Amino acid sequence: MSLRLLQVVLPIASADDLETLLADVPPDLVWRDDVAGGLRFVSILLRADQVEPLSDALNERFRSEIGFRLILFPIEATKPQLPEPAPKPEPLESHEQSENGAPPVNEPSAAAPKPLIGRISREELYEDIAAGVSAGRLFVVMVVLSTVVAAAGLLRDSAAVIIGAMVIAPLLGPNMALALGTTLGDRTLIRRSLTANGMGGSIALAMSVVMGLLVPIDADGAELVARTTVGATDIVLALASGTAGALAFTTGAPATLVGVMVAVALLPPTTAAGLYFGMGDAGRGLSALSLVAVNVVCVNLAATATFLVQGIRPDTWWAADRARGATRRAIVAWVVLLALLGALLYMRSV
């Protein structure tokens, strides 16, 4: 797991409480410096998966203190290397109780579940994903360019050109943001992701319709026809894409190639739908749109489930309570939509 430098600014008067929270951090990985204004500046070198528990504890204790600030930096390398962490003792069984009937102290009942795979902190994950949700000029330009390239690949029946379109399509961020916003109950992030997804899909569809009106099209081209059917492999592809995207972000892995996986599930069928609508073939256009709908549902369902498995939770109990409700409603909605789409596709096929 990669390293992070967590820097803390807080009043010197509260420094003793900070030292208590740093009791488990090796002393040679903590540096302290008093600065102007009665503040102490503390730098802590940690593994990425150790950041969230400590930052949550620091924020819980000091967030009301004037001058308190947390700053997080990624670390490329350090010498000497940090030793491998010692395995932690297993917690007591949940049925064990203390004399007064309270849960054992080493079993934090309110803590988030342990992630299946080591991950970065919630705050770092949020910033990484939120940065890719901007619906600004660059996003619009990249959607336009990727749609043009995808349409060219579909018209030329060229898989290589379609892959090129997926490389530049900016569709990963908005879909991961929707799943993360659902998991955290963050309405602002959900609104931003819906705006970006709606704008990107509308631009791609509208441009494709115009191209379908103006350009001669072979309606039976293999690449076009392939986007008008929905099968089990398409559902598996979309579920795998959503899972891979969420894992890439939570582990801090490069998400570029995963973005291609998400784009393959969303951009080509949207472009194919627009081309068919433009040439007047509404039946195939609707079939391609049904593939888009199935893929959107599967990508977000899988990403939301992956964030939950990875232990992504809000940092306060009241936000966690709100997020649980939002997540349950979203998962139920995605599952119901997938079932309805499956039933609709089945009825159309018989």
C-alpha positions in Angstrom: 0.0 0.0 0.0 1.3 3.5 -0.9 2.3 6.1 1.6 0.7 9.4 2.7 1.9 12.4 4.6 -0.8 13.7 7.0 -0.2 17.2 8.3 -2.1 18.6 11.2 -2.4 22.2 12.4 -4.0 22.8 15.8 -3.6 25.0 18.9 -0.6 24.2 21.1 -3.0 24.0 24.0 -4.6 20.9 22.5 -1.3 19.2 21.7 -1.5 16.7 24.6 -4.8 15.3 23.2 -3.1 14.9 19.8 -0.3 12.9 21.4 -2.8 10.6 22.9 -4.3 9.9 19.4 -0.8 9.3 18.0 0.1 6.7 20.7 0.2 3.9 18.1 2.3 5.8 15.5 6.0 5.1 15.7 7.7 8.3 17.1 10.3 8.5 14.3 7.4 9.0 11.8 6.0 12.1 13.5 7.6 15.6 13.3 6.4 18.6 15.3 7.0 22.3 14.9 5.5 25.3 16.7 4.4 28.1 14.4 3.0 31.6 14.7 -0.4 32.2 16.3 0.0 29.6 19.1 -0.3 26.7 16.6 1.5 23.5 16.3 2.3 21.9 12.9 2.6 18.1 13.0 3.6 15.9 10.1 2.8 12.1 10.2 4.0 9.5 7.7 1.4 6.7 7.3 0.4 4.0 5.0 -2.6 4.9 2.9 -5.0 2.5 4.6 -4.0 4.0 8.0 -5.1 7.5 7.2 -8.9 7.3 7.5 -9.1 6.0 11.1 -6.6 8.6 12.3 -8.1 11.5 10.3 -11.6 10.6 11.6 -10.4 10.6 15.2 -8.5 13.9 14.7 -11.5 15.5 13.0 -13.9 14.3 15.7 -11.7 15.7 18.5 -10.4 18.9 17.0 -12.9 20.1 14.4 -14.3 22.8 16.7 -10.8 24.1 17.6 -9.9 27.5 16.0 -7.0 27.0 13.5 -7.5 23.2 13.1 -6.6 21.9 9.7 -5.9 18.5 8.1 -3.8 18.3 4.9 -3.0 15.1 3.0 -0.2 14.5 0.5 0.7 11.3 -1.5 4.3 10.1 -1.1 6.2 8.6 -4.0 8.9 7.0 -2.0 10.9 7.2 1.3 14.2 6.0 2.6 14.6 4.0 4.7 11.5 2.1 3.8 8.7 1.7 6.4 8.7 -1.8 8.0 5.7 -4.0 7.2 2.9 -3.5 9.8 2.6 -6.2 12.4 -0.6 -8.2 12.2 -3.3 -6.8 14.6 -4.8 -9.1 17.2 -8.2 -10.5 16.4 -11.1 -8.7 18.2 -13.1 -10.4 20.9 -16.2 -12.2 19.8 -19.3 -10.0 19.5 -21.1 -12.0 22.1 -18.5 -11.3 24.8 -19.6 -8.5 27.1 -17.9 -6.5 29.8 -19.1 -6.7 33.4 -21.5 -3.8 32.9 -23.0 -5.3 29.7 -21.2 -3.0 27.3 -19.4 -4.3 24.2 -15.7 -5.0 24.6 -13.5 -1.9 24.0 -11.6 -3.5 21.2 -14.8 -4.1 19.2 -15.9 -0.8 17.8 -19.6 -1.4 17.0 -20.0 1.8 15.1 -16.9 1.5 12.9 -17.1 0.9 9.2 -16.5 -2.7 8.1 -13.0 -3.7 7.2 -12.5 -3.3 3.5 -12.1 -6.4 1.4 -9.0 -4.9 -0.3 -6.8 -2.2 1.2 -7.9 1.2 0.2 -7.2 4.9 0.4 -9.0 7.2 2.8 -12.5 8.5 2.3 -11.4 12.1 1.9 -8.8 11.2 -0.7 -11.3 9.0 -2.6 -13.9 11.8 -2.6 -11.4 14.4 -3.9 -10.2 12.0 -6.7 -13.8 11.3 -7.9 -15.2 14.8 -7.4 -12.4 16.2 -9.6 -13.7 14.2 -12.5 -17.3 15.4 -12.3 -16.9 18.9 -13.8 -19.3 19.5 -16.6 -17.2 22.4 -17.9 -15.8 23.2 -21.3 -13.2 20.5 -21.3 -15.8 17.9 -20.5 -18.0 19.1 -23.3 -15.1 19.1 -25.8 -14.0 15.6 -24.8 -17.6 14.3 -25.2 -17.9 15.9 -28.6 -14.6 14.5 -29.8 -15.2 11.0 -28.5 -18.7 11.0 -30.1 -17.3 12.0 -33.4 -14.6 9.3 -33.2 -17.1 6.7 -32.0 -19.5 7.5 -34.9 -16.7 7.3 -37.4 -15.7 3.9 -36.0 -19.3 2.6 -36.2 -19.8 3.9 -39.7 -16.5 2.4 -40.9 -17.2 -0.8 -39.0 -13.8 -0.4 -37.3 -13.4 -1.7 -33.7 -10.0 0.0 -33.5 -11.4 3.5 -34.0 -14.2 2.8 -31.5 -11.6 1.8 -28.9 -9.9 5.1 -29.6 -13.2 6.9 -28.9 -13.5 5.1 -25.6 -10.0 6.1 -24.5 -10.9 9.9 -24.7 -14.5 9.6 -23.4 -14.8 11.3 -20.0 -17.5 9.0 -18.7 -15.9 7.2 -15.8 -15.8 10.1 -13.3 -19.6 11.1 -13.4 -20.7 7.5 -13.0 -18.3 6.7 -10.1 -19.4 10.0 -8.5 -23.1 9.0 -8.7 -22.2 5.7 -7.0 -20.1 7.4 -4.3 -22.7 10.1 -3.7 -25.3 7.4 -3.2 -23.0 5.5 -0.8 -22.3 8.6 1.3 -25.7 10.2 1.0 -24.1 13.2 -0.6 -26.8 15.0 -2.4 -24.5 17.7 -3.9 -22.3 15.1 -5.4 -25.3 13.2 -6.7 -26.7 16.3 -8.4 -23.3 17.1 -10.0 -22.9 13.6 -11.3 -26.5 13.5 -12.7 -25.9 16.8 -14.4 -22.6 15.6 -16.0 -24.1 12.3 -17.0 -27.2 13.9 -18.5 -25.1 16.5 -20.3 -22.7 14.0 -21.7 -25.4 11.5 -22.8 -27.5 14.3 -24.4 -24.6 15.7 -26.3 -23.6 12.3 -27.6 -27.1 11.4 -28.6 -27.9 14.7 -30.3 -24.7 14.8 -32.3 -25.3 11.2 -33.4 -28.8 12.0 -34.6 -27.5 14.9 -36.7 -24.8 12.7 -38.2 -27.4 10.1 -38.9 -29.4 12.7 -40.8 -26.5 13.9 -42.9 -24.2 10.9 -43.5 -25.1 7.7 -45.6 -25.2 4.8 -43.2 -25.1 1.0 -43.6 -27.8 0.1 -41.1 -26.5 -3.5 -41.1 -22.9 -2.8 -40.3 -21.6 -5.3 -37.7 -20.5 -2.8 -35.2 -23.8 -0.9 -35.3 -26.0 -4.0 -35.1 -23.9 -5.3 -32.2 -25.2 -2.3 -30.2 -28.9 -3.2 -30.7 -29.0 -6.4 -28.7 -28.7 -7.0 -25.0 -27.5 -10.3 -23.7 -26.0 -11.8 -20.6 -22.5 -10.9 -21.7 -23.5 -7.2 -21.9 -24.8 -7.3 -18.3 -21.6 -9.0 -17.1 -19.5 -6.5 -18.9 -21.3 -3.5 -17.3 -21.2 -5.1 -13.8 -17.5 -5.8 -14.2 -16.9 -2.3 -15.4 -18.6 -0.7 -12.4 -16.8 -3.0 -10.0 -13.4 -2.3 -11.6 -14.0 1.4 -11.6 -14.8 1.5 -7.9 -11.9 -0.7 -7.0 -9.5 1.4 -9.1 -10.5 4.5 -7.2 -10.6 3.0 -3.7 -7.2 1.5 -4.0 -5.6 4.5 -5.7 -4.8 2.5 -8.9 -4.6 4.3 -12.3 -8.2 4.5 -13.6 -7.4 5.2 -17.3 -7.9 1.7 -18.6 -11.0 1.2 -16.4 -12.4 4.3 -18.0 -12.2 2.5 -21.3 -14.3 -0.3 -19.8 -17.0 2.1 -18.6 -16.9 3.9 -21.9 -17.4 0.7 -23.9 -20.6 0.1 -22.0 -22.0 3.6 -22.5 -20.6 5.6 -25.5 -20.9 3.2 -28.5 -24.5 2.2 -27.8 -25.5 5.9 -27.2 -23.9 6.9 -30.5 -25.4 3.9 -32.3 -28.9 4.9 -31.0 -28.5 8.4 -32.3 -27.3 7.2 -35.8 -30.3 4.9 -36.1 -32.7 7.7 -35.0 -31.1 10.0 -37.5 -31.6 7.5 -40.4 -35.2 7.0 -39.3 -34.8 3.5 -37.8 -36.6 4.1 -34.5 -36.8 0.4 -33.6 -33.1 -0.2 -33.7 -32.5 3.2 -32.0 -34.7 2.2 -29.1 -32.9 -1.2 -28.9 -29.6 0.6 -28.6 -31.0 3.0 -26.0 -32.2 -0.1 -24.0 -28.6 -1.3 -24.0 -27.4 2.1 -22.7 -30.1 1.9 -19.9 -29.1 -1.6 -18.8 -25.4 -0.6 -18.8 -26.0 2.6 -16.7 -28.0 0.6 -14.2 -25.4 -2.2 -13.9 -22.4 0.1 -13.7 -23.9 2.1 -10.9 -25.3 -0.9 -9.1 -21.9 -2.7 -9.1 -20.0 0.4 -8.2 -22.2 1.2 -5.2 -22.0 -2.4 -4.0 -18.2 -2.3 -4.3 -17.9 1.0 -2.3 -20.0 -0.7 0.4 -17.8 -3.8 0.5 -14.8 -1.5 0.6 -16.1 0.0 3.8 -16.8 3.5 2.4 -19.0 5.2 5.0 -19.6 8.9 6.1 -17.5 10.1 9.1 -20.4 11.1 11.4 -23.2 8.9 12.8 -25.9 11.3 11.6 -24.5 11.3 8.0 -24.1 7.5 8.2 -27.8 7.1 9.1 -28.8 9.3 6.2 -26.5 7.5 3.8 -27.8 4.1 4.8 -31.3 5.2 3.7 -30.1 6.7 0.5 -28.0 3.6 -0.4 -30.9 1.2 0.3 -33.2 3.3 -1.8 -30.7 3.5 -4.7 -29.9 -0.2 -4.7 -33.6 -1.1 -4.7 -34.2 1.4 -7.5 -31.3 0.0 -9.6 -32.4 -3.6 -9.1 -36.1 -2.8 -9.9 -35.0 -0.9 -13.0 -32.8 -3.7 -14.1 -35.7 -6.2 -13.6 -38.1 -4.0 -15.5 -35.6 -3.5 -18.4 -35.0 -7.3 -18.5 -38.7 -8.0 -18.6 -39.2 -5.4 -21.3 -36.4 -6.9 -23.4 -37.7 -10.4 -22.9 -41.2 -9.4 -24.1 -39.7 -7.7 -27.2 -37.7 -10.8 -28.0 -40.7 -13.2 -28.0 
